[in-house]
Amino acid sequence: MDAGALVGLALPLGVGLAAIGSGIGLGQAVGKAMEAIARQPEAADKIQTAMIIGAALIEALTIYALVVVFLLMGKV
């Protein structure tokens, strides 16, 4: 196998790992936010806002990984 074939194989695997990591991170973030809301219902608005901002940043990292894959696929 040449280097181009290895890169072509590694790119989709990298995006898959990024998606798995994003899913785990989002699951933990939402779970902890729900626990916090259950403990302090009066702070639900602040907790939910922070959770949504955090979830957007986590998703942005996965989208960045996908963009890098598309850029590198053009080089293969």
Secondary structure, DSSP 8 states (H G I E B T S, - for coil): --HHHHHHHHHHHHHHHHHHHHHHHHHHHHHHHHHHHHH-GGGHHHHHHHHHHHHHHHHHHHHHHHHHHHHHHTT-
